[in-house]
């Protein structure tokens, strides 16, 4: 791994979990958008797909 790639990675456990959650939300939102369109799903459905609370998302 290059030095710049190491610098871009989150350092602690909390940062890694935050990044994993962010990636999961983004992937689920893209998947739901491609399946249903921009207005075809709710925030609650997105949260359910990812397994996070609505409060975590907002």
C-alpha positions as CSV (number, residue, x, y, z in Angstrom):
1,X,0.0,0.0,0.0
2,X,1.3,3.5,-0.9
3,X,1.9,6.1,1.8
4,X,-0.8,8.3,0.4
5,X,-3.3,5.4,0.6
6,X,-2.4,4.9,4.2
7,X,-3.0,8.5,5.0
8,X,-6.5,8.4,3.5
9,X,-7.6,5.5,5.6
10,X,-9.5,6.1,8.9
11,X,-7.2,5.6,11.9
12,X,-9.3,4.3,14.8
13,X,-12.1,1.8,15.2
14,X,-14.7,4.5,15.4
15,X,-13.5,6.1,12.2
16,X,-13.5,2.7,10.4
17,X,-17.0,1.9,11.5
18,X,-18.2,5.4,10.4
19,X,-16.6,4.9,7.0
20,X,-18.2,1.4,6.7
21,X,-21.6,2.8,7.6
22,X,-21.2,5.6,5.1
23,X,-20.2,3.2,2.4
24,X,-23.2,0.9,3.2
25,X,-25.6,3.8,3.1
26,X,-24.2,5.1,-0.2
27,X,-24.4,1.6,-1.8
28,X,-27.9,1.0,-0.6
29,X,-29.1,4.4,-1.8
30,X,-27.6,3.9,-5.2
31,X,-29.2,0.4,-5.4
32,X,-32.6,1.6,-4.3
33,X,-32.4,4.6,-6.7
34,X,-31.5,2.4,-9.7
35,X,-34.4,0.0,-8.8
36,X,-37.1,2.5,-7.9
37,X,-36.0,5.9,-9.1
38,X,-35.3,9.0,-7.0
39,X,-38.8,9.1,-5.4
40,X,-39.3,5.4,-5.2
41,X,-38.1,4.8,-1.7
42,X,-38.2,6.3,1.7
43,X,-35.6,7.1,4.3
44,X,-37.0,4.4,6.5
45,X,-36.6,1.8,3.7
46,X,-33.0,2.9,3.2
47,X,-32.3,2.7,6.9
48,X,-33.9,-0.8,7.0
49,X,-31.7,-2.0,4.1
50,X,-28.5,-0.8,5.9
51,X,-29.5,-1.7,9.4
52,X,-29.2,1.7,11.0
53,X,-31.6,4.0,12.7
54,X,-33.2,7.0,11.1
55,X,-31.3,9.1,13.6
56,X,-28.0,7.7,12.4
57,X,-28.8,8.6,8.9
58,X,-29.9,12.1,9.6
